[in-house]
Amino acid sequence: MCLSAEALALFINLLPLGAVASEPGRFILQATDREVHWVAVEDRWCTMAPQFDRMERLAGQGE
């Protein structure tokens, strides 16, 4: 999933203080279950979090 820089900024501004860390080309958000990494990809910010969540759900169905 990718967002524009403006959309990511709006999203980050909704989070509580201390829930966001940054380093060049990356934002790290403290989510409920784990950290979510957003990385710069050209002019957008992308995360693999939705795909990871889907894989975990599918893996749990086989148990």
Secondary structure, DSSP 4 states (H G I P E B T S, - for coil): -EEEHHHHHHHHHTSPTTSEEEETTEEEEE-SSSEEEEEEETTEEE--HHHHHHHHHHHHHT-
